[in-house]
Amino acid sequence: MEHNFDGVLLAELQDRMDMLGRAIVQGNCPTIEEYRYMCGQLRGLEAACGLIEDLKKRLENSDD
């Protein structure tokens, strides 16, 4: 089974985003500061996924 780096990385980031999302929804943020921190982590991971996907598309298009 072949794994590509970008696919594995995106899956790992998605797993972390899911974990953070579940923690937020379940109310596992004891303070507003913790809530803000977790939301910031989630936004950062979403941005990272977007950058990776954009880079992947640009690299695929440059091969044409």
C-alpha positions as a printed NumPy array, in Angstrom:
array([[  0.   ,   0.   ,   0.   ],
       [  1.504,   3.291,  -1.106],
       [  1.156,   6.391,   1.044],
       [  1.785,   9.867,  -0.231],
       [  3.134,  12.45 ,   2.157],
       [  0.448,  15.064,   1.536],
       [ -2.369,  12.561,   2.013],
       [ -0.923,  11.256,   5.263],
       [ -0.264,  14.784,   6.528],
       [ -3.757,  15.985,   5.653],
       [ -5.287,  12.947,   7.366],
       [ -3.27 ,  13.618,  10.524],
       [ -4.278,  17.282,  10.546],
       [ -7.915,  16.301,  10.006],
       [ -7.736,  13.878,  12.932],
       [ -6.45 ,  16.676,  15.163],
       [ -9.142,  19.024,  13.919],
       [-11.791,  16.401,  14.68 ],
       [-10.374,  15.908,  18.173],
       [-10.407,  19.644,  18.881],
       [-13.9  ,  20.014,  17.445],
       [-15.23 ,  17.213,  19.641],
       [-13.577,  18.711,  22.722],
       [-15.134,  22.112,  22.026],
       [-18.602,  20.677,  21.333],
       [-18.465,  18.517,  24.466],
       [-17.627,  21.567,  26.576],
       [-14.124,  20.458,  27.536],
       [-12.93 ,  24.049,  27.835],
       [-12.836,  25.012,  31.515],
       [-12.106,  28.693,  30.818],
       [-12.76 ,  31.193,  28.044],
       [ -9.002,  31.385,  27.517],
       [ -8.862,  27.621,  26.899],
       [-11.816,  27.898,  24.519],
       [-10.104,  30.684,  22.582],
       [ -6.855,  28.723,  22.481],
       [ -8.588,  25.626,  21.127],
       [-10.473,  27.675,  18.534],
       [ -7.184,  29.255,  17.482],
       [ -5.613,  25.819,  17.149],
       [ -8.525,  24.711,  15.013],
       [ -8.291,  27.775,  12.757],
       [ -4.554,  27.254,  12.366],
       [ -4.995,  23.612,  11.396],
       [ -7.695,  24.556,   8.883],
       [ -5.374,  27.155,   7.363],
       [ -2.549,  24.612,   7.166],
       [ -4.806,  22.12 ,   5.379],
       [ -5.828,  24.81 ,   2.907],
       [ -2.211,  25.706,   2.185],
       [ -1.26 ,  22.069,   1.656],
       [ -4.195,  21.479,  -0.681],
       [ -3.401,  24.638,  -2.674],
       [  0.249,  23.655,  -2.976],
       [ -0.73 ,  20.15 ,  -4.058],
       [ -2.939,  21.57 ,  -6.835],
       [ -0.221,  23.956,  -8.005],
       [  2.317,  21.133,  -8.145],
       [ -0.091,  18.903, -10.064],
       [ -0.812,  21.686, -12.563],
       [  2.897,  22.446, -13.036],
       [  3.425,  18.867, -14.247],
       [  1.152,  19.484, -17.261]])
